């Protein structure tokens, strides 16, 4: 038995049957991290020693009956933009290189309450801005399916670590596709929940009206379980919605008969890779075989989503990142003559180029004289995007698209072309703009063996519908049984 | 042109600290004067990942202020971010309200020497206070204290309806008293919980167009507001008379030099990049909510004043003074309940109490004794236990070390001498010592009687009952 290939629900079963002990599981993962980290570079901070000690403690407590719970002792990895008390939270930025938060994010509290063990903090694009994890200040994470390729981003560390078996599951965050796109590139399952389903308290803000935390897992069942643990109203986040708790594993029926799936033709037009398109068409066939109804329709507003997204996200980011001023915490320039220079140098030296680019863009679109032309207009388009999705969901239960127009690309191939990098978000951003749930699951591999992702979009708070659609598909094609990351390729 | 040919136009932006127990977006206490950074949490320190949660009391208090000043209350309002960098602003934006304030279109009535005047209120909005910077006496830099960061404020913006320093002062006093009456702010100017920025412009009398305005900050008393306005009006007229142009700018009032100084130059013109705060949901208020707050509004100064005129027959002037402060007004009503002598209580407040407040630069809220003690003082005089001159001493004692007036006079031995035998003894002694006065009186100089009573009061340190002295001197002199 290869422990690190098991899903969390499989681990739970083996714990229950006493086939495995908590310490066995954690040891397997810490060994795997020690073995693979030099190739994958997924972690900013590893907590292997802490995790080993915690595993012993939790195991004793479980044995003595002091604690119980089906998740006690299960390890996890956390994207490094969620605050963890006593452990560095860097956002993969020089600005927060040594920052230790004095509090736990609400999602972290939820995991701690279940005695879940943190294996470490995972690499990302700096402040979650990017689609390849190459914009990390610390390291470039590599795609376990081919080490010369990017893992996607910004939650590239989380997706790569799950794909490489270095963590059984992980938390990511998604502002414009940052969970779904890397999940697609790394052949794992990534869910961006409805805006407001998960508390953002403790998630270092990139774009407050778009950010959402979500699970990155090996399969859909694990995704539903992790969603169970983190979903719910939090009085510390007034944008989190107070709704009745649902058990998301209950909706996994392995049945899509009569499910109405809409396919927006705009997502299959220019720019889509041929092999990706073919894989998606194959997936549609599979759904038909499973009894779902597929219909093509037009979602023409999607064309404007990317521009709208970059205006809104950068505007909010320019304000959200103002607090990194070198005064109270984070990086401060060594030498400065006055306050102005303290700000200027600390922020110039502490932030990377992509972050600065977006701050400048955001500052510009909010400036007097430009506000109406950009920010206000973007908000109007945002309303139109929401309306068109609403209309679509009157006809369809699920909307099916590629997660990304391409598979994972070569490291270094897009870092000098910001616009091309922004285009990797084209299929995912409209979901954030409309505040909808979206899931990416693998639907095949291309001729190079690189995973291809399919995105299923649901109506607001209809996570159950897309989870079941994804689960049913997954049961049919059995991607994990048929494809495994190769760790091919070398260091370039 | 002459100075008299110019007219000054003023509008005010008043910031009042709301007296909620906790801050506007987290649960930190709002007490004044705690050690630096001891009243903070990750939220008001703007730690990464933290989020604001709007304190509902702040909305309630602001709505109260809006209702008390005749504003329309917005059913649909929101919070906006005002972005700028300064070390006392930890998030690098202040959460305020931009285009949808909670309250709009209100008014306040003032009574000037030329009659009643209505001053329009443009808007009242909620926002958070910043921290403050302290000069580091040891390191030579600045130290940031974030205790005040997140203390809730309302900003009350007036229309440019004010034409004189008299009107400005009356408006501010009226506004202050309204906020005190509805108990949403303690309005302590010294502690900065009630502060005003003044917009000033001048124009030729008869012009309908407003002149370019400057905004003055950093005045912390009514007196410095008046001085600053007078200085700025003169400065602006000078500039215009000398052929210059007024620059729209923000000025800092310097109390020591009595001058205004430019705070930032034009190149530095701030662009605050206001936009709706995506961390906070819209503020939606129901009719029912607003109605319920309306029901809790207490009696406002205007209506108290009417009552004092009718019920207690106070003069307009006295009623104005007493109702100008909720604390004076409460003191007045409370003392009357104890002693049932409105006229006497009125006199105490208008004359001696007001004088002491003025002399010691104390605000009514800081009066250390309560209405019960003032009422008892009046009773002691009414009963003849003490004279009114001893009463004044008791009042001073109440300011010094407030306690039961009865205790004070016992302790100090100030009880009035009203015993006939004792009085007679004093009278005889004084007459014996002043034969000349007896002769004067008999020669028809009535003033001599006053002198004799005065001597008797002096010898008894004011404790002898003056009416009895008078009567007994007369009796003896007529013998």
Interface residues (C-beta under 8 A of the other chain):
Chain A: X81 X82 X83 X89 X91 X96 X99 X101 X102 X103 X105 X200 X201 X202 X203 X204 X205 X207 X208 X209 X235 X236 X237 X238 X239 X315 X316 X318 X319 X322 X323 X324 X325 X327 X328 X329 X339 X343 X363 X366 X367 X368 X371 X375
Chain B: X42 X45 X46 X47 X48 X49 X50 X51 X52 X53 X54 X81 X83 X85 X87 X90 X91 X92 X93 X144 X271 X273 X274 X275 X278 X279 X280 X281
